[in-house]
Amino acid sequence: MSKRLENKITRWYGKGTPTRVWLAKHWHRYITYGCSMCWHECKGHQNSVRSTYSKGYGDINSPKGFAEIAEYAYDNYGESFKS
């Protein structure tokens, strides 16, 4: 367990295992479907600024550092998502 990442998760999202499982869920969606918001292969989402569709739902690393903590949570708390 990384104390640095645990502290970062607690600072950004609060304490508790459910928070870590929520982060793991988003990482699982991203590595499985290419989108952190979909439970199926993503066809793209509308970009409200440009009124166009783009593959995926933005950057998994937004806010900066989210990808690192989501991957960490998946590795340590995401047992239910691993087959």
C-alpha positions as CSV (number, residue, x, y, z in Angstrom):
1,M,0.0,0.0,0.0
2,S,1.3,3.4,-0.9
3,K,0.9,5.9,1.8
4,R,1.3,8.8,-0.6
5,L,-1.5,7.5,-2.9
6,E,-3.8,6.6,0.1
7,N,-3.3,10.2,1.4
8,K,-4.1,11.7,-2.0
9,I,-7.3,9.6,-2.4
10,T,-8.4,10.6,1.1
11,R,-7.6,14.3,0.4
12,W,-9.5,14.3,-2.9
13,Y,-12.4,11.9,-2.3
14,G,-12.5,11.1,1.4
15,K,-11.9,8.0,3.5
16,G,-13.3,4.5,3.2
17,T,-13.2,1.4,1.0
18,P,-16.3,2.3,-1.1
19,T,-14.4,5.3,-2.4
20,R,-11.5,3.1,-3.4
21,V,-13.8,0.7,-5.1
22,W,-15.5,3.6,-7.0
23,L,-12.0,4.6,-8.3
24,A,-11.2,0.9,-9.2
25,K,-14.5,0.7,-11.1
26,H,-13.5,3.7,-13.3
27,W,-10.1,2.2,-14.1
28,H,-11.7,-1.1,-14.9
29,R,-14.1,0.6,-17.3
30,Y,-11.3,2.5,-18.9
31,I,-9.0,-0.5,-19.5
32,T,-11.9,-2.8,-20.6
33,Y,-14.1,-0.5,-22.7
34,G,-11.9,2.5,-23.5
35,C,-14.1,4.8,-21.6
36,S,-14.3,5.4,-17.8
37,M,-18.0,6.1,-18.0
38,C,-19.4,3.1,-20.0
39,W,-20.2,-0.5,-19.2
40,H,-20.1,-1.5,-22.9
41,E,-17.8,-0.7,-25.8
42,C,-17.9,3.0,-26.1
43,K,-19.2,4.5,-29.4
44,G,-18.2,8.0,-28.3
45,H,-19.8,10.9,-26.4
46,Q,-21.0,14.3,-27.5
47,N,-18.6,17.1,-26.9
48,S,-20.9,19.9,-25.8
49,V,-18.3,22.6,-26.6
50,R,-17.9,21.6,-30.3
51,S,-21.2,19.6,-30.8
52,T,-19.2,16.7,-32.1
53,Y,-18.8,13.1,-31.0
54,S,-15.5,11.9,-29.8
55,K,-14.3,8.4,-28.9
56,G,-14.2,7.8,-25.2
57,Y,-15.1,10.3,-22.5
58,G,-12.3,12.6,-22.1
59,D,-9.0,11.9,-20.6
60,I,-8.7,9.3,-17.8
61,N,-6.0,11.5,-16.2
62,S,-8.3,14.4,-15.7
63,P,-7.9,15.8,-13.1
64,K,-4.2,15.4,-13.2
65,G,-3.2,12.3,-11.2
66,F,-6.6,10.5,-11.4
67,A,-5.2,7.7,-13.6
68,E,-2.5,7.0,-11.1
69,I,-4.9,6.7,-8.1
70,A,-7.5,4.8,-10.1
71,E,-4.9,2.2,-11.2
72,Y,-3.7,2.0,-7.7
73,A,-7.2,1.5,-6.4
74,Y,-7.9,-1.2,-9.1
75,D,-4.7,-3.1,-8.1
76,N,-5.5,-3.0,-4.3
77,Y,-9.3,-2.8,-4.1
78,G,-10.7,-4.0,-7.4
79,E,-10.9,-7.7,-6.8
80,S,-14.5,-7.8,-7.8
81,F,-13.7,-6.4,-11.3
82,K,-10.9,-8.9,-12.1
83,S,-11.9,-12.1,-13.8
